[in-house]
């Protein structure tokens, strides 16, 4: 999430009520463009929708990787397979 948003979990915009994870989660699936680093994705650029879909998939995967309970997190093999696809 840090790579794609260009934000650190310790960024001053995040407080006890709002974390990086919460911020990204609230943007899914319809507002992910609002949290993505503007250097990675710009409206109107070539293949915008394909890039947006890819980033959306990665952010959804990040949500599965950062579940509160370790039992709820997905297996790393599944993560690798998903990223390769």
N, CA, C and O atoms as CSV, one atom per row, in Angstrom:
chain,resi,resn,atom,element,x,y,z
A,1,UNK,N,N,0.818,-1.182,0.000
A,1,UNK,CA,C,0.000,0.000,0.000
A,1,UNK,C,C,0.867,1.254,0.000
A,1,UNK,O,O,0.547,2.244,-0.658
A,2,UNK,N,N,1.949,1.201,0.733
A,2,UNK,CA,C,2.836,2.361,0.811
A,2,UNK,C,C,3.400,2.706,-0.566
A,2,UNK,O,O,3.479,3.880,-0.927
A,3,UNK,N,N,3.784,1.707,-1.320
A,3,UNK,CA,C,4.369,1.922,-2.634
A,3,UNK,C,C,3.370,2.572,-3.584
A,3,UNK,O,O,3.723,3.494,-4.320
A,4,UNK,N,N,2.151,2.109,-3.573
A,4,UNK,CA,C,1.158,2.587,-4.527
A,4,UNK,C,C,0.484,3.884,-4.098
A,4,UNK,O,O,-0.052,4.605,-4.940
A,5,UNK,N,N,0.500,4.193,-2.805
A,5,UNK,CA,C,-0.111,5.441,-2.336
A,5,UNK,C,C,0.921,6.539,-2.093
A,5,UNK,O,O,0.588,7.723,-2.037
A,6,UNK,N,N,2.157,6.133,-1.951
A,6,UNK,CA,C,3.261,7.036,-1.610
A,6,UNK,C,C,3.028,7.699,-0.252
A,6,UNK,O,O,3.375,8.858,-0.024
A,7,UNK,N,N,2.423,6.907,0.639
A,7,UNK,CA,C,2.174,7.352,2.006
A,7,UNK,C,C,2.748,6.315,2.960
A,7,UNK,O,O,2.733,5.118,2.672
A,8,UNK,N,N,3.251,6.779,4.091
A,8,UNK,CA,C,3.719,5.897,5.155
A,8,UNK,C,C,2.617,5.762,6.193
A,8,UNK,O,O,1.806,6.674,6.349
A,9,UNK,N,N,2.573,4.652,6.898
A,9,UNK,CA,C,1.572,4.504,7.956
A,9,UNK,C,C,1.697,5.578,9.037
A,9,UNK,O,O,0.747,5.844,9.773
A,10,UNK,N,N,2.875,6.188,9.124
A,10,UNK,CA,C,3.103,7.221,10.136
A,10,UNK,C,C,2.878,8.631,9.603
A,10,UNK,O,O,3.152,9.608,10.301
A,11,UNK,N,N,2.380,8.745,8.372
A,11,UNK,CA,C,2.102,10.055,7.785
A,11,UNK,C,C,1.178,10.843,8.710
A,11,UNK,O,O,0.306,10.272,9.365
A,12,UNK,N,N,1.376,12.143,8.757
A,12,UNK,CA,C,0.600,12.985,9.670
A,12,UNK,C,C,-0.893,12.976,9.383
A,12,UNK,O,O,-1.683,13.338,10.255
A,13,UNK,N,N,-1.302,12.574,8.188
A,13,UNK,CA,C,-2.731,12.525,7.877
A,13,UNK,C,C,-3.442,11.376,8.594
A,13,UNK,O,O,-4.667,11.370,8.713
A,14,UNK,N,N,-2.661,10.408,9.067
A,14,UNK,CA,C,-3.247,9.253,9.743
A,14,UNK,C,C,-3.242,9.463,11.252
A,14,UNK,O,O,-2.240,9.854,11.850
A,15,UNK,N,N,-4.391,9.192,11.837
A,15,UNK,CA,C,-4.572,9.336,13.273
A,15,UNK,C,C,-5.074,8.010,13.816
A,15,UNK,O,O,-5.091,7.008,13.102
A,16,UNK,N,N,-5.475,8.003,15.058
A,16,UNK,CA,C,-6.019,6.769,15.629
A,16,UNK,C,C,-7.292,6.337,14.917
A,16,UNK,O,O,-7.586,5.144,14.838
A,17,UNK,N,N,-8.049,7.298,14.399
A,17,UNK,CA,C,-9.300,6.980,13.720
A,17,UNK,C,C,-9.081,6.549,12.275
A,17,UNK,O,O,-9.880,5.795,11.721
A,18,UNK,N,N,-8.001,7.026,11.666
A,18,UNK,CA,C,-7.756,6.746,10.250
A,18,UNK,C,C,-6.333,6.251,10.055
A,18,UNK,O,O,-5.371,6.957,10.358
A,19,UNK,N,N,-6.209,5.039,9.549
A,19,UNK,CA,C,-4.904,4.459,9.257
A,19,UNK,C,C,-4.742,4.350,7.744
A,19,UNK,O,O,-5.693,4.560,6.991
A,20,UNK,N,N,-3.545,4.026,7.316
A,20,UNK,CA,C,-3.295,3.803,5.896
A,20,UNK,C,C,-4.224,2.714,5.374
A,20,UNK,O,O,-4.832,2.861,4.314
A,21,UNK,N,N,-4.328,1.640,6.113
A,21,UNK,CA,C,-5.178,0.526,5.703
A,21,UNK,C,C,-6.640,0.969,5.582
A,21,UNK,O,O,-7.310,0.636,4.604
A,22,UNK,N,N,-7.129,1.706,6.555
A,22,UNK,CA,C,-8.514,2.204,6.541
A,22,UNK,C,C,-8.744,3.113,5.347
A,22,UNK,O,O,-9.759,3.003,4.659
A,23,UNK,N,N,-7.811,4.001,5.109
A,23,UNK,CA,C,-7.900,4.961,4.012
A,23,UNK,C,C,-8.016,4.248,2.673
A,23,UNK,O,O,-8.861,4.590,1.846
A,24,UNK,N,N,-7.158,3.255,2.468
A,24,UNK,CA,C,-7.188,2.486,1.222
A,24,UNK,C,C,-8.481,1.681,1.139
A,24,UNK,O,O,-9.137,1.659,0.098
A,25,UNK,N,N,-8.842,1.027,2.227
A,25,UNK,CA,C,-10.047,0.189,2.230
A,25,UNK,C,C,-11.290,1.002,1.884
A,25,UNK,O,O,-12.150,0.528,1.142
A,26,UNK,N,N,-11.393,2.206,2.406
A,26,UNK,CA,C,-12.548,3.051,2.126
A,26,UNK,C,C,-12.598,3.481,0.661
A,26,UNK,O,O,-13.666,3.821,0.154
A,27,UNK,N,N,-11.470,3.469,-0.010
A,27,UNK,CA,C,-11.431,3.884,-1.416
A,27,UNK,C,C,-11.861,2.769,-2.367
A,27,UNK,O,O,-12.158,3.022,-3.535
A,28,UNK,N,N,-11.894,1.556,-1.872
A,28,UNK,CA,C,-12.194,0.406,-2.738
A,28,UNK,C,C,-13.686,0.201,-2.898
A,28,UNK,O,O,-14.430,0.368,-1.932
A,29,UNK,N,N,-14.140,-0.148,-4.067
A,29,UNK,CA,C,-13.425,-0.247,-5.330
A,29,UNK,C,C,-13.550,1.011,-6.200
A,29,UNK,O,O,-12.851,1.135,-7.205
A,30,UNK,N,N,-14.425,1.935,-5.824
A,30,UNK,CA,C,-14.782,3.013,-6.748
A,30,UNK,C,C,-13.908,4.253,-6.684
A,30,UNK,O,O,-13.940,5.067,-7.607
A,31,UNK,N,N,-13.133,4.421,-5.631
A,31,UNK,CA,C,-12.351,5.657,-5.486
A,31,UNK,C,C,-10.860,5.404,-5.345
A,31,UNK,O,O,-10.132,6.258,-4.841
A,32,UNK,N,N,-10.403,4.256,-5.778
A,32,UNK,CA,C,-8.989,3.921,-5.609
A,32,UNK,C,C,-8.083,4.951,-6.278
A,32,UNK,O,O,-6.964,5.177,-5.817
A,33,UNK,N,N,-8.541,5.564,-7.335
A,33,UNK,CA,C,-7.754,6.599,-8.023
A,33,UNK,C,C,-7.424,7.751,-7.078
A,33,UNK,O,O,-6.420,8.439,-7.266
A,34,UNK,N,N,-8.257,7.965,-6.067
A,34,UNK,CA,C,-8.059,9.067,-5.122
A,34,UNK,C,C,-6.910,8.811,-4.154
A,34,UNK,O,O,-6.373,9.760,-3.582
A,35,UNK,N,N,-6.520,7.553,-3.955
A,35,UNK,CA,C,-5.445,7.242,-3.012
A,35,UNK,C,C,-4.147,6.834,-3.697
A,35,UNK,O,O,-3.098,6.773,-3.056
A,36,UNK,N,N,-4.211,6.558,-4.973
A,36,UNK,CA,C,-3.021,6.126,-5.714
A,36,UNK,C,C,-2.119,7.328,-5.989
A,36,UNK,O,O,-2.594,8.420,-6.300
A,37,UNK,N,N,-0.832,7.108,-5.871
A,37,UNK,CA,C,0.165,8.132,-6.187
A,37,UNK,C,C,-0.080,8.664,-7.597
A,37,UNK,O,O,-0.126,7.891,-8.554
A,38,UNK,N,N,-0.234,9.954,-7.724
A,38,UNK,CA,C,-0.528,10.592,-9.015
A,38,UNK,C,C,0.567,10.346,-10.049
A,38,UNK,O,O,0.312,10.468,-11.247
A,39,UNK,N,N,1.762,10.008,-9.620
A,39,UNK,CA,C,2.846,9.707,-10.556
A,39,UNK,C,C,2.660,8.340,-11.219
A,39,UNK,O,O,3.264,8.064,-12.255
A,40,UNK,N,N,1.831,7.494,-10.624
A,40,UNK,CA,C,1.614,6.156,-11.167
A,40,UNK,C,C,0.453,6.087,-12.143
A,40,UNK,O,O,0.458,5.281,-13.073
A,41,UNK,N,N,-0.533,6.930,-11.925
A,41,UNK,CA,C,-1.750,6.815,-12.710
A,41,UNK,C,C,-2.405,8.183,-12.870
A,41,UNK,O,O,-2.664,8.883,-11.891
A,42,UNK,N,N,-2.664,8.545,-14.113
A,42,UNK,CA,C,-3.299,9.829,-14.414
A,42,UNK,C,C,-4.469,9.600,-15.346
A,42,UNK,O,O,-4.360,8.868,-16.330
A,43,UNK,N,N,-5.588,10.231,-15.033
A,43,UNK,CA,C,-6.761,10.123,-15.913
A,43,UNK,C,C,-6.389,10.594,-17.314
A,43,UNK,O,O,-5.666,11.576,-17.484
A,44,UNK,N,N,-6.894,9.878,-18.309
A,44,UNK,CA,C,-6.662,10.270,-19.683
A,44,UNK,C,C,-5.416,9.674,-20.312
A,44,UNK,O,O,-5.218,9.785,-21.522
A,45,UNK,N,N,-4.564,9.036,-19.497
A,45,UNK,CA,C,-3.365,8.458,-20.093
A,45,UNK,C,C,-3.711,7.149,-20.807
A,45,UNK,O,O,-4.763,6.551,-20.583
A,46,UNK,N,N,-2.802,6.733,-21.662
A,46,UNK,CA,C,-3.000,5.502,-22.418
A,46,UNK,C,C,-3.142,4.316,-21.472
A,46,UNK,O,O,-2.398,4.195,-20.499
A,47,UNK,N,N,-4.094,3.450,-21.761
A,47,UNK,CA,C,-4.357,2.232,-20.980
A,47,UNK,C,C,-4.776,2.540,-19.540
A,47,UNK,O,O,-4.538,1.731,-18.644
A,48,UNK,N,N,-5.386,3.680,-19.315
A,48,UNK,CA,C,-5.789,4.093,-17.968
A,48,UNK,C,C,-6.626,3.025,-17.282
A,48,UNK,O,O,-6.334,2.647,-16.147
A,49,UNK,N,N,-7.661,2.534,-17.953
A,49,UNK,CA,C,-8.557,1.559,-17.318
A,49,UNK,C,C,-7.848,0.259,-16.965
A,49,UNK,O,O,-8.113,-0.323,-15.914
A,50,UNK,N,N,-6.960,-0.198,-17.823
A,50,UNK,CA,C,-6.207,-1.420,-17.540
A,50,UNK,C,C,-5.294,-1.232,-16.340
A,50,UNK,O,O,-5.193,-2.111,-15.484
A,51,UNK,N,N,-4.633,-0.089,-16.281
A,51,UNK,CA,C,-3.750,0.206,-15.147
A,51,UNK,C,C,-4.558,0.340,-13.865
A,51,UNK,O,O,-4.143,-0.143,-12.811
A,52,UNK,N,N,-5.704,0.991,-13.952
A,52,UNK,CA,C,-6.566,1.152,-12.782
A,52,UNK,C,C,-7.034,-0.204,-12.273
A,52,UNK,O,O,-7.027,-0.443,-11.065
A,53,UNK,N,N,-7.436,-1.088,-13.166
A,53,UNK,CA,C,-7.864,-2.434,-12.774
A,53,UNK,C,C,-6.735,-3.194,-12.086
A,53,UNK,O,O,-6.957,-3.890,-11.095
A,54,UNK,N,N,-5.536,-3.057,-12.613
A,54,UNK,CA,C,-4.372,-3.731,-12.028
A,54,UNK,C,C,-4.103,-3.211,-10.617
A,54,UNK,O,O,-3.896,-3.995,-9.691
A,55,UNK,N,N,-4.106,-1.904,-10.459
A,55,UNK,CA,C,-3.856,-1.314,-9.144
A,55,UNK,C,C,-4.972,-1.675,-8.173
A,55,UNK,O,O,-4.714,-1.941,-6.999
A,56,UNK,N,N,-6.196,-1.686,-8.650
A,56,UNK,CA,C,-7.325,-2.079,-7.812
A,56,UNK,C,C,-7.146,-3.511,-7.317
A,56,UNK,O,O,-7.381,-3.791,-6.142
A,57,UNK,N,N,-6.739,-4.403,-8.186
A,57,UNK,CA,C,-6.495,-5.794,-7.794
A,57,UNK,C,C,-5.400,-5.889,-6.738
A,57,UNK,O,O,-5.518,-6.655,-5.782
A,58,UNK,N,N,-4.347,-5.120,-6.910
A,58,UNK,CA,C,-3.240,-5.129,-5.953
A,58,UNK,C,C,-3.694,-4.595,-4.601
A,58,UNK,O,O,-3.318,-5.141,-3.563
A,59,UNK,N,N,-4.487,-3.549,-4.601
A,59,UNK,CA,C,-4.978,-2.982,-3.340
A,59,UNK,C,C,-5.929,-3.943,-2.632
A,59,UNK,O,O,-5.896,-4.059,-1.407
A,60,UNK,N,N,-6.763,-4.621,-3.386
A,60,UNK,CA,C,-7.645,-5.631,-2.780
A,60,UNK,C,C,-6.813,-6.752,-2.173
A,60,UNK,O,O,-7.113,-7.233,-1.081
A,61,UNK,N,N,-5.784,-7.160,-2.870
A,61,UNK,CA,C,-4.885,-8.183,-2.360
A,61,UNK,C,C,-4.206,-7.706,-1.080
A,61,UNK,O,O,-4.047,-8.479,-0.136
A,62,UNK,N,N,-3.813,-6.457,-1.046
A,62,UNK,CA,C,-3.196,-5.884,0.154
A,62,UNK,C,C,-4.143,-5.949,1.343
A,62,UNK,O,O,-3.714,-6.185,2.472
A,63,UNK,N,N,-5.429,-5.739,1.089
A,63,UNK,CA,C,-6.420,-5.829,2.173
A,63,UNK,C,C,-6.470,-7.246,2.745
A,63,UNK,O,O,-6.603,-7.433,3.954
A,64,UNK,N,N,-6.363,-8.238,1.864
A,64,UNK,CA,C,-6.355,-9.630,2.325
A,64,UNK,C,C,-5.082,-9.960,3.105
A,64,UNK,O,O,-5.104,-10.783,4.020
A,65,UNK,N,N,-3.985,-9.319,2.740
A,65,UNK,CA,C,-2.703,-9.570,3.393
A,65,UNK,C,C,-2.608,-8.892,4.763
A,65,UNK,O,O,-1.799,-9.291,5.601
A,66,UNK,N,N,-3.425,-7.883,4.985
A,66,UNK,CA,C,-3.328,-7.111,6.220
A,66,UNK,C,C,-4.533,-7.302,7.132
A,66,UNK,O,O,-4.814,-6.455,7.981
A,67,UNK,N,N,-5.238,-8.404,6.960
A,67,UNK,CA,C,-6.380,-8.697,7.835
A,67,UNK,C,C,-5.917,-8.680,9.287
A,67,UNK,O,O,-4.776,-9.025,9.593
A,68,UNK,N,N,-6.804,-8.280,10.161
A,68,UNK,CA,C,-6.464,-8.124,11.580
A,68,UNK,C,C,-5.965,-9.428,12.203
A,68,UNK,O,O,-5.000,-9.427,12.968
A,69,UNK,N,N,-6.615,-10.517,11.878
A,69,UNK,CA,C,-6.254,-11.811,12.448
A,69,UNK,C,C,-5.384,-12.599,11.471
A,69,UNK,O,O,-5.707,-12.674,10.286
A,70,UNK,N,N,-4.295,-13.183,11.946
A,70,UNK,CA,C,-3.444,-13.983,11.050
A,70,UNK,C,C,-4.210,-15.107,10.349
A,70,UNK,O,O,-3.877,-15.478,9.223
A,71,UNK,N,N,-5.215,-15.638,11.002
A,71,UNK,CA,C,-6.005,-16.719,10.406
A,71,UNK,C,C,-6.820,-16.227,9.207
A,71,UNK,O,O,-7.163,-17.007,8.319
A,72,UNK,N,N,-7.125,-14.936,9.192
A,72,UNK,CA,C,-7.914,-14.359,8.102
A,72,UNK,C,C,-7.052,-13.978,6.901
A,72,UNK,O,O,-7.573,-13.783,5.803
A,73,UNK,N,N,-5.753,-13.873,7.098
A,73,UNK,CA,C,-4.854,-13.471,6.013
A,73,UNK,C,C,-4.693,-14.609,5.018
A,73,UNK,O,O,-4.748,-15.784,5.381
A,74,UNK,N,N,-4.490,-14.239,3.750
A,74,UNK,CA,C,-4.337,-15.264,2.728
A,74,UNK,C,C,-2.917,-15.834,2.738
A,74,UNK,O,O,-1.970,-15.196,3.198
A,75,UNK,N,N,-2.809,-17.025,2.228
A,75,UNK,CA,C,-1.544,-17.737,2.147
A,75,UNK,C,C,-0.625,-17.038,1.145
A,75,UNK,O,O,-1.078,-16.572,0.100
A,76,UNK,N,N,0.655,-16.969,1.464
A,76,UNK,CA,C,1.624,-16.282,0.603
A,76,UNK,C,C,1.703,-16.927,-0.777
A,76,UNK,O,O,1.977,-16.239,-1.760
A,77,UNK,N,N,1.472,-18.204,-0.865
A,77,UNK,CA,C,1.479,-18.860,-2.181
A,77,UNK,C,C,0.342,-18.320,-3.058
A,77,UNK,O,O,0.501,-18.116,-4.262
A,78,UNK,N,N,-0.790,-18.101,-2.424
A,78,UNK,CA,C,-1.932,-17.530,-3.147
A,78,UNK,C,C,-1.612,-16.092,-3.583
A,78,UNK,O,O,-1.998,-15.669,-4.673
A,79,UNK,N,N,-0.923,-15.366,-2.744
A,79,UNK,CA,C,-0.519,-13.994,-3.065
A,79,UNK,C,C,0.377,-14.002,-4.306
A,79,UNK,O,O,0.152,-13.238,-5.244
A,80,UNK,N,N,1.377,-14.855,-4.305
A,80,UNK,CA,C,2.314,-14.937,-5.432
A,80,UNK,C,C,1.582,-15.319,-6.711
A,80,UNK,O,O,1.813,-14.721,-7.762
A,81,UNK,N,N,0.710,-16.302,-6.631
A,81,UNK,CA,C,-0.053,-16.736,-7.798
A,81,UNK,C,C,-0.920,-15.596,-8.331
A,81,UNK,O,O,-0.991,-15.368,-9.539
A,82,UNK,N,N,-1.564,-14.897,-7.431
A,82,UNK,CA,C,-2.418,-13.780,-7.829
A,82,UNK,C,C,-1.598,-12.688,-8.508
A,82,UNK,O,O,-2.012,-12.153,-9.537
A,83,UNK,N,N,-0.450,-12.355,-7.947
A,83,UNK,CA,C,0.392,-11.334,-8.546
A,83,UNK,C,C,0.915,-11.754,-9.918
A,83,UNK,O,O,1.003,-10.935,-10.833
A,84,UNK,N,N,1.257,-13.018,-10.055
A,84,UNK,CA,C,1.744,-13.501,-11.339
A,84,UNK,C,C,0.661,-13.449,-12.406
A,84,UNK,O,O,0.935,-13.168,-13.573
A,85,UNK,N,N,-0.558,-13.720,-11.998
A,85,UNK,CA,C,-1.684,-13.687,-12.959
A,85,UNK,C,C,-1.962,-12.263,-13.360
A,85,UNK,O,O,-2.866,-12.011,-14.157
